[in-house]
Amino acid sequence: MEPITVLLVLCVIFAVLGALVAVAYIVLNKPVQPEAPLLSASQVQELMNKYNSAASLPVHYSNVLNYSLEHEGHVMKPGVPPNTLNIYGCNNYCNGTAGCQGFQFNATTNTCELLSNVGNTFYTYDQGWNLFVTGTVADNAMDSQISSQGFSADPSKKKGPIVDATTYEECVPYCFSNATTCSGFSISSSGCTLFSDVSVQVPDSTSNSWKLGPIQHGSGLSAPSPS
């Protein structure tokens, strides 16, 4: 090998070694960032309390004013004594109770009832109660009872009587299962009769009637974000 070639090879080798040494020096002498200070036990507990407090509320409950799911059936037992909880306490109690899907609350008496099932639209007019359910709520529900009244007897506007449904609780499912045609119903000793037109009421001492009516939605309750 020519001397000049050997010289060039040695220069390249020394240059590479010099670059490696320079990189190693920079890496080894890089300033070390100070470690972040550890949180004290009280600070950790404060953060846990903050997030636990926010998590103790349901994300959202939509509510229906002056309606309930009645006070049997879906109401979980044992109930909560009146004047024990305010509406937010009832809210938290539901969220902390296994199987609770929603609640209904009477602000006048501070009565709280937890509900095991809110997946239906059998809402019943119930003055003073607020029904809180998850998800989307119905736009209409059964209005208050019309005693000793029936609806137009036009045969094309009615279906029934359904002889095995002689109570409100038995007739409501028939009406809601025919939601596109049922606007209300009458109950007599003969059974349940569904009506598609409830605009004309007629006196009927043998019947009591109900009709679907629009419901008023409240603002619901939302969980605050931790801050």
C-alpha positions in Angstrom: 0.0 0.0 0.0 1.3 3.4 -0.9 2.4 5.6 2.0 0.0 8.3 1.0 -3.0 5.8 1.2 -1.9 4.6 4.6 -1.8 8.2 5.8 -5.3 8.9 4.5 -6.7 5.8 6.2 -5.1 6.7 9.5 -6.5 10.3 9.2 -10.0 8.9 8.7 -9.7 6.5 11.6 -8.5 9.3 14.0 -11.3 11.6 12.8 -13.9 9.0 13.6 -12.4 8.2 17.0 -12.3 11.9 17.8 -16.0 12.3 16.9 -16.9 9.4 19.1 -14.9 10.8 22.0 -16.6 14.1 21.6 -20.1 12.5 21.5 -19.3 10.5 24.6 -18.1 13.6 26.4 -21.3 15.5 25.6 -23.5 12.6 26.8 -21.5 12.0 30.0 -21.5 15.6 30.9 -25.1 16.4 30.0 -26.8 18.3 33.0 -29.0 16.0 35.0 -32.6 17.2 35.5 -33.5 17.3 39.2 -36.1 14.7 40.2 -39.6 15.9 40.7 -40.5 16.3 44.4 -42.7 13.5 45.7 -46.2 14.3 46.9 -46.8 14.2 50.6 -49.3 11.7 52.0 -51.8 14.6 52.7 -51.5 15.8 49.1 -52.1 12.3 47.7 -55.2 12.0 50.0 -56.5 15.4 48.9 -56.3 14.3 45.2 -58.0 11.0 46.0 -60.8 12.8 47.9 -61.3 15.2 45.0 -61.7 12.5 42.3 -63.7 10.2 44.6 -66.1 13.0 45.3 -66.6 13.6 41.5 -66.9 9.9 40.8 -69.6 9.5 43.5 -72.1 11.3 41.2 -73.6 9.7 38.1 -72.5 11.3 34.9 -76.0 12.5 34.1 -79.6 11.9 35.0 -82.4 13.4 32.9 -85.6 14.0 34.8 -89.3 14.2 34.2 -91.3 16.6 36.3 -94.4 15.5 38.2 -94.1 11.9 37.1 -93.0 8.7 38.8 -92.8 5.0 38.1 -95.2 4.6 41.0 -94.0 3.5 44.4 -94.0 -0.3 44.0 -92.6 -2.7 41.5 -89.3 -1.0 40.4 -88.7 0.7 43.8 -85.8 -1.0 45.6 -86.3 -2.1 49.1 -85.6 -1.1 51.8 -86.7 2.5 51.0 -85.1 5.6 52.3 -87.1 7.3 55.2 -88.6 10.8 54.3 -86.4 13.8 55.2 -83.3 11.7 55.3 -81.7 12.9 52.1 -81.9 15.9 49.9 -81.9 15.5 46.1 -78.1 15.3 45.8 -77.9 12.8 48.6 -80.5 10.7 46.8 -78.4 11.0 43.7 -75.3 9.8 45.5 -77.2 7.1 47.3 -78.4 5.7 44.0 -74.9 5.7 42.4 -73.5 3.9 45.4 -76.2 1.2 45.5 -75.7 -1.9 43.4 -78.4 -2.3 40.8 -79.8 1.2 41.1 -80.6 2.6 37.6 -82.3 5.9 38.6 -84.3 7.5 41.3 -87.4 9.5 42.0 -87.6 12.3 44.5 -90.3 14.4 46.2 -88.8 17.7 47.2 -91.7 18.6 49.5 -91.1 15.7 51.8 -87.5 14.9 50.8 -88.6 11.4 50.0 -86.0 9.4 48.0 -86.9 6.1 46.2 -84.2 4.2 44.2 -85.3 2.4 41.0 -84.0 -0.9 39.8 -85.4 -0.5 36.3 -86.0 2.7 34.3 -86.0 1.0 30.9 -89.7 1.7 30.1 -92.0 4.6 29.5 -94.8 3.7 31.9 -94.4 7.0 33.7 -97.5 8.0 35.7 -98.6 11.5 36.6 -97.5 12.0 40.2 -97.7 15.6 41.4 -94.6 16.8 43.3 -92.3 13.9 42.2 -89.3 14.2 40.0 -88.2 11.1 38.1 -84.5 10.8 37.3 -83.4 8.3 34.7 -80.3 7.6 32.6 -80.3 8.2 28.9 -83.1 9.6 26.7 -86.5 9.9 28.3 -89.9 9.7 26.6 -91.7 12.8 25.3 -95.1 11.7 26.6 -96.5 9.5 29.3 -99.8 8.6 31.0 -101.6 11.7 32.2 -103.8 12.0 35.3 -106.9 9.9 35.6 -110.2 11.0 34.1 -112.8 9.6 36.4 -116.2 8.4 35.1 -115.3 9.3 31.5 -114.8 7.5 28.3 -113.8 8.5 24.8 -115.5 8.6 21.4 -117.3 5.3 20.6 -116.3 5.3 16.9 -115.5 1.6 16.3 -112.6 2.6 14.0 -110.9 4.5 16.8 -110.9 1.8 19.5 -109.5 -1.7 20.2 -111.0 -4.0 22.8 -112.2 -4.6 25.3 -109.1 -6.7 26.4 -110.8 -8.9 28.9 -107.6 -10.0 30.8 -106.7 -6.3 31.6 -109.0 -4.8 34.1 -106.5 -2.6 36.1 -104.3 0.4 35.2 -101.1 -1.7 35.6 -102.5 -4.4 33.3 -103.7 -2.0 30.6 -100.7 0.3 30.4 -98.4 -2.3 28.7 -101.1 -2.9 26.0 -101.3 0.8 25.3 -97.5 1.3 25.0 -97.1 -1.8 22.9 -99.5 -0.2 20.4 -97.8 3.2 20.8 -98.4 4.2 17.1 -102.2 3.9 17.5 -102.9 4.2 21.3 -103.5 7.7 22.6 -105.3 6.6 25.7 -107.5 3.9 27.2 -110.6 3.2 29.4 -111.0 0.6 32.0 -114.3 -1.0 33.0 -115.4 -4.3 34.4 -115.4 -5.6 30.9 -111.7 -4.9 30.4 -109.3 -2.4 28.9 -110.2 -0.5 25.7 -107.5 1.3 23.7 -108.4 4.5 21.7 -106.5 6.1 18.9 -108.5 9.3 19.3 -109.0 10.8 22.8 -110.1 14.3 21.6 -113.7 13.6 22.5 -114.6 12.7 26.0 -118.0 11.3 26.9 -119.5 10.6 30.3 -119.3 7.0 31.3 -120.1 6.1 34.9 -118.8 2.5 34.4 -115.3 3.5 33.2 -112.2 5.4 34.2 -109.8 6.7 31.5 -106.3 7.9 30.9 -104.7 9.5 28.0 -101.1 10.2 26.8 -99.9 13.7 27.5 -96.7 15.6 26.8 -94.2 15.6 29.8 -92.1 18.4 31.0 -88.4 17.7 31.2 -86.3 19.1 34.0 -82.6 20.1 33.7 -81.4 16.9 35.3 -78.3 16.5 37.5 -74.7 16.5 36.2 -71.5 15.4 37.9 -69.0 18.3 38.4 -65.5 17.8 37.0 -62.7 17.7 39.5 -60.9 21.1 39.8 
